[in-house]
Amino acid sequence: SDATVALEELWWLARLIPHVLADAFEGEIPTTPDHLAECTGRAILGGVESPVDALSAEYVALACLSLDDGARRVLSPRLMETLAWGVARWADTYLMPEDTGGSLHAA
């Protein structure tokens, strides 16, 4: 079976998810977008898992596939590049914002 279609779909997901989860890096310190912070707050108050946290965890897990030798044989270089870009953008927003030592521009 041809994996091209699945890889293309993964590429689109890998490209779109960071745009949803992370702020743009244009002229301001990257922070969690307000609507996602509100969503997480509602989830915490409701005692359920935050969909933002769940999507973030799944995205990082997908990106970690590029570290696995077996998966690296299957993933395209284009997909691996996009995953690296997305994790950098995500990390600058959630883990290392500019004011705490993150990079100025992840992408």
N, C-alpha and C positions, 0 to 999 in steps of 0.2 A: 504494500500500500504506500501511497505517496504522502509524505509528511508535510508537503509544501503548504497545503491549506491550513493545517493545524499550526504550523510555525507562523504563517501570516496572521492568523487570528491571535496568537499569543503576542506577536509583535504589536498589534493594535492595542491589546489590553495593556501591555507593558508601557506603551506610549501614553495612553489615556489616563491610567490610574494616577500617575504622579501629578497630572494636571488637575485632577479632582481633589487629591489629598493635600497638595502643597501649594503654597503661595508662589506667585511669579517673583522673580528676582530683579525686578525693575525699580530701582530707586528707593527701596525700603527694606527694612530688616524682615526676612521671611518669618512669618508666624503662622500658626494654625489658622486657616480661614475661619471667620466668625461663625458661619453656618455649621461647620463641622464641630467647632467647640461647643456650640449649643446642642447639637445632636448628641455628643458625648455626655454632656451634662444631663440631658434628659434620660439617657440610658442609665447613667449612674443612679439618678434619683429613682428610676423605675426598677432598679435592681437587676438589670439585664446587661448582657455584653454589648459594648459599644460597636456599632457597625464600622465605625472609623478605625477602631483598634483591630477589629477582625480583618478588615481589608488591608490594613497596614501589615499585619502579621503574615497574611497570605502573600502579599507582594514581596516582602523580604524573603519568605520561604522560596518563592519562585526565583528570585535573584540568586539565592544560595545554590540553586541547581547549577549555575555556571561554575561553581567551585568543585563540583563532582566530576571526576574524570569520565565516567560513563555517560552522564548527561551532556557533557561538553562535546562529545562526539556527535550528538544528535542536534544540539542547538546551533542555530546559524550564527555567524559572527555579527550579523546585523541585529539579531535579537539580543545577543550578549551585550553589545554596545548600548542598546536602548535600556536594558536592565541596569547597567552601570550608571547611565545618565539618570535614570529614575530614582535609584537608591541614593545617589548624591543629592538630588533635589529633595527627596524625602528626608534625608538625614539633616540637611541644612535647615529644614523647617521644624522637625521634631526633636532632633538630638543635639545639634550644634548650631543654633542660630548665630548670626554674625556677631551679636553682642556678647556671646560667650566663647568666641574663638572659631566659629565655623568659617567656611570660605566666603568670599565676597560674591562669587557667582558660580553655582554648581553646573550651570549649563550655558 
